[in-house]
């Protein structure tokens, strides 16, 4: 799997178990994300995606802020990556062979 950087954690609400993510690229329900930081390393499947105003969304793009529910605490500034699997053929094509 390859992780494509899609944003950073802007805040975490421990009472609700939710994290607000500022996006630099798109994400959608069903994506697998990896959240990495000095004390954070976890994967989460996006099962629900909410806008900052609490509205449910199926996808969001660069410049938006979304709220997700990670399985554990994350920290402000943690990096968020969308995990993408490449087949052998796609890997060969990406390497210019």
N, C-alpha and C positions, 0 to 999 in steps of 0.2 A: 504494500500500500504506500501511496505517496500522499503527503499532506500539503494542500494548497492553502496558503495563508489567506484568511477571509476576514480577520478583524481582531479586536481586543476586548477583554472584559472591562466594562465601564464601572460596574458595581455588582455587588452580591447582596441579596436580602436573606439573611439566615432564618428569619421567621417564616418566610414563604418558600425558602429553598430555591430561589430563582436568581438568574444572572442576566444582567442587561449587557448586550453585546453591540458594539459599534462596528458596522460592516464596512469592509473595503472591497468586498466582492459578494456575489449572491450566495444564498443558502435556501433550502426548502425542506419541507417536511419529508422525512425519509433519509435525509443525509446523515452520514456518520461524521461526527466531529471529534477532534482531539483538542483538548485544552491543556496547554503547557505553560509552566511558569517555574519560578525558583522552588516552590513547594507543591506544585500541582502537576499531575500527569494522569489524565483520565480521558476515557472515550465515552461518548454519549450519542445515542441515536435521537435525532430531532423527531419527537412524536407530536409535539404541539409547538407552534410558533405564534408569538403574540407581538403586536406592535407596542410601542411605548405607551399608547393610550389604552392598552388592554384588549384591543380587537384581535380576534383570531385571524391568522393569515396562513396561506399555503406556501408562500415564498416571499423573499425580500432581497433587495439588491443593494449595491454600493451606496453609502451615504445614509442608509436607514439604521435605526437602532431597534433591536428585537429582544424579546425576553424568552429564555429557555429555562428548563428545569434540570440542571446537572445532578448526577447521583451523589455528589459530595460538594463541599465548599470549594469555591474558586476565589481567586484574588484579583482585585483591580489591577489591570495591566497584563494579566495572563494573555498569551497569544492563543488564537483560535484558528484551527486548520480544518478544512473539509477533506476527509480521507477519500482518495480515489484509487481504485484498483486498476492496474494496467495489465492487459493480456500480453503474452510474449510478442505477438505481432505488433501491438501498439508500442511496446517498449523498443523494438527494433526500429520502427518508423521514427520514433522520437530521437533516436540516436543517430539518425541519418544513414543507416545501413541499408 
